[in-house]
Amino acid sequence: MIWKLFYDICVKEASIMKGMYEPVLRLLEANRVMLDAIKSRDPDKIDKAMKFHAEVELPIDRNV
């Protein structure tokens, strides 16, 4: 019974936990891309990074 409870919490709920963290990980990656672009001082690279960041960030805001 304890093993089943542990299994249910760890394995079955893992997909829920993963779903909670995926948007955060995508946003962190977008922020890393933005930081690299700013450090490069390349306006085209910054523009692309801003567009990428907006594409990643906007779906998160719509769900809040």
MDAnalysis code that builds the backbone (N, CA, C; Angstrom):
import MDAnalysis as mda
import numpy as np

u = mda.Universe.empty(192, n_residues=64, atom_resindex=np.repeat(np.arange(64), 3), trajectory=True)
u.add_TopologyAttr("name", ["N", "CA", "C"] * 64)
u.add_TopologyAttr("resid", np.arange(1, 65))
u.add_TopologyAttr("resname", ["MET", "ILE", "TRP", "LYS", "LEU", "PHE", "TYR", "ASP", "ILE", "CYS", "VAL", "LYS", "GLU", "ALA", "SER", "ILE", "MET", "LYS", "GLY", "MET", "TYR", "GLU", "PRO", "VAL", "LEU", "ARG", "LEU", "LEU", "GLU", "ALA", "ASN", "ARG", "VAL", "MET", "LEU", "ASP", "ALA", "ILE", "LYS", "SER", "ARG", "ASP", "PRO", "ASP", "LYS", "ILE", "ASP", "LYS", "ALA", "MET", "LYS", "PHE", "HIS", "ALA", "GLU", "VAL", "GLU", "LEU", "PRO", "ILE", "ASP", "ARG", "ASN", "VAL"])
u.atoms.positions = np.array([
    [0.826, -1.189, 0.000],
    [0.000, 0.000, 0.000],
    [0.878, 1.266, 0.000],
    [1.942, 1.261, 0.804],
    [2.841, 2.419, 0.839],
    [3.541, 2.573, -0.501],
    [3.966, 1.456, -1.104],
    [4.624, 1.510, -2.410],
    [3.680, 2.070, -3.467],
    [2.418, 1.657, -3.440],
    [1.441, 2.161, -4.415],
    [1.252, 3.658, -4.240],
    [1.159, 4.121, -3.019],
    [1.020, 5.553, -2.757],
    [2.244, 6.311, -3.272],
    [3.427, 5.797, -2.965],
    [4.666, 6.405, -3.443],
    [4.688, 6.436, -4.972],
    [4.313, 5.318, -5.594],
    [4.272, 5.231, -7.054],
    [3.306, 6.265, -7.625],
    [2.121, 6.338, -7.047],
    [1.116, 7.284, -7.534],
    [1.615, 8.718, -7.454],
    [2.267, 9.044, -6.370],
    [2.757, 10.418, -6.193],
    [3.920, 10.704, -7.149],
    [4.873, 9.808, -7.212],
    [6.099, 10.066, -7.978],
    [5.931, 9.872, -9.478],
    [5.264, 8.830, -9.876],
    [5.199, 8.497, -11.296],
    [3.994, 9.133, -11.970],
    [2.848, 8.941, -11.414],
    [1.652, 9.473, -12.064],
    [1.596, 10.987, -12.032],
    [2.066, 11.586, -10.963],
    [2.008, 13.040, -10.838],
    [3.198, 13.728, -11.509],
    [4.159, 12.956, -11.954],
    [5.338, 13.542, -12.606],
    [4.947, 14.340, -13.839],
    [3.959, 13.880, -14.576],
    [3.547, 14.611, -15.776],
    [2.944, 15.959, -15.406],
    [2.253, 16.020, -14.288],
    [1.690, 17.297, -13.837],
    [2.822, 18.246, -13.459],
    [3.796, 17.729, -12.712],
    [4.923, 18.558, -12.303],
    [5.714, 19.032, -13.519],
    [5.914, 18.140, -14.475],
    [6.643, 18.503, -15.690],
    [5.898, 19.616, -16.424],
    [4.582, 19.507, -16.480],
    [3.780, 20.531, -17.140],
    [3.887, 21.885, -16.467],
    [4.135, 21.875, -15.164],
    [4.275, 23.138, -14.441],
    [5.619, 23.786, -14.709],
    [6.660, 22.993, -14.900],
    [8.002, 23.533, -15.046],
    [8.405, 23.810, -16.487],
    [7.785, 23.172, -17.454],
    [8.171, 23.391, -18.852],
    [8.080, 24.853, -19.270],
    [6.994, 25.567, -18.949],
    [6.950, 26.984, -19.346],
    [8.065, 27.810, -18.704],
    [8.399, 27.488, -17.476],
    [9.468, 28.214, -16.788],
    [10.800, 27.949, -17.466],
    [11.058, 26.704, -17.826],
    [12.312, 26.373, -18.505],
    [12.404, 27.038, -19.870],
    [11.275, 27.103, -20.589],
    [11.283, 27.792, -21.896],
    [11.580, 29.274, -21.713],
    [11.001, 29.879, -20.692],
    [11.230, 31.303, -20.456],
    [12.676, 31.563, -20.033],
    [13.242, 30.680, -19.230],
    [14.653, 30.824, -18.865],
    [15.551, 30.747, -20.097],
    [15.237, 29.844, -21.005],
    [16.017, 29.739, -22.245],
    [15.876, 31.012, -23.075],
    [14.669, 31.545, -23.148],
    [14.459, 32.788, -23.896],
    [15.246, 33.928, -23.265],
    [15.302, 33.963, -21.943],
    [16.080, 34.998, -21.265],
    [17.571, 34.839, -21.533],
    [18.048, 33.591, -21.596],
    [19.457, 33.347, -21.896],
    [19.792, 33.829, -23.300],
    [18.902, 33.539, -24.247],
    [19.097, 33.980, -25.629],
    [19.129, 35.508, -25.682],
    [18.235, 36.151, -24.930],
    [18.186, 37.611, -24.902],
    [19.477, 38.189, -24.316],
    [19.951, 37.611, -23.231],
    [21.190, 38.087, -22.614],
    [22.374, 37.942, -23.564],
    [22.477, 36.806, -24.228],
    [23.560, 36.599, -25.197],
    [23.487, 37.623, -26.329],
    [22.282, 37.915, -26.770],
    [22.110, 38.888, -27.846],
    [22.530, 40.286, -27.394],
    [22.135, 40.656, -26.189],
    [22.514, 41.977, -25.670],
    [24.026, 42.078, -25.523],
    [24.650, 41.031, -25.025],
    [26.113, 41.027, -24.880],
    [26.814, 41.162, -26.221],
    [26.190, 40.635, -27.283],
    [26.813, 40.696, -28.608],
    [26.758, 42.098, -29.210],
    [25.841, 42.934, -28.729],
    [25.631, 44.302, -29.241],
    [25.259, 44.319, -30.720],
    [24.721, 43.213, -31.191],
    [24.297, 43.088, -32.595],
    [22.787, 43.364, -32.657],
    [22.381, 44.497, -33.281],
    [20.961, 44.852, -33.308],
    [20.067, 43.776, -33.935],
    [20.544, 43.119, -34.979],
    [19.727, 42.070, -35.605],
    [19.539, 40.878, -34.673],
    [20.604, 40.512, -33.987],
    [20.531, 39.396, -33.048],
    [19.600, 39.747, -31.875],
    [19.673, 40.984, -31.416],
    [18.797, 41.435, -30.328],
    [17.347, 41.414, -30.778],
    [17.084, 41.878, -31.993],
    [15.724, 41.879, -32.529],
    [15.166, 40.458, -32.600],
    [15.967, 39.519, -33.104],
    [15.525, 38.125, -33.180],
    [15.279, 37.549, -31.792],
    [16.164, 37.888, -30.844],
    [16.003, 37.396, -29.474],
    [14.738, 37.956, -28.838],
    [14.424, 39.215, -29.111],
    [13.203, 39.823, -28.569],
    [11.963, 39.137, -29.130],
    [11.989, 38.835, -30.414],
    [10.853, 38.140, -31.028],
    [10.703, 36.741, -30.442],
    [11.826, 36.038, -30.262],
    [11.797, 34.702, -29.663],
    [11.243, 34.779, -28.237],
    [11.698, 35.766, -27.481],
    [11.244, 35.935, -26.098],
    [9.736, 36.196, -26.068],
    [9.255, 37.033, -26.971],
    [7.821, 37.337, -27.014],
    [7.009, 36.096, -27.360],
    [7.507, 35.278, -28.268],
    [6.796, 34.050, -28.642],
    [6.719, 33.081, -27.466],
    [7.755, 33.041, -26.662],
    [7.780, 32.128, -25.519],
    [6.952, 32.689, -24.360],
    [7.044, 33.993, -24.126],
    [6.412, 34.605, -22.964],
    [4.913, 34.760, -23.123],
    [4.450, 35.111, -24.284],
    [3.036, 35.402, -24.454],
    [2.107, 34.225, -24.130],
    [2.426, 33.000, -24.530],
    [1.526, 31.909, -24.142],
    [1.406, 31.732, -22.631],
    [2.467, 32.036, -21.895],
    [2.414, 31.904, -20.436],
    [1.465, 32.960, -19.881],
    [1.537, 34.189, -20.370],
    [0.685, 35.253, -19.872],
    [-0.783, 35.001, -20.144],
    [-1.112, 34.399, -21.269],
    [-2.500, 34.139, -21.604],
    [-3.145, 33.135, -20.667],
    [-2.344, 32.241, -20.098],
    [-2.880, 31.193, -19.240],
    [-2.979, 31.608, -17.774],
    [-2.461, 32.779, -17.435],
    [-2.452, 33.197, -16.026],
    [-3.816, 33.695, -15.650],
])
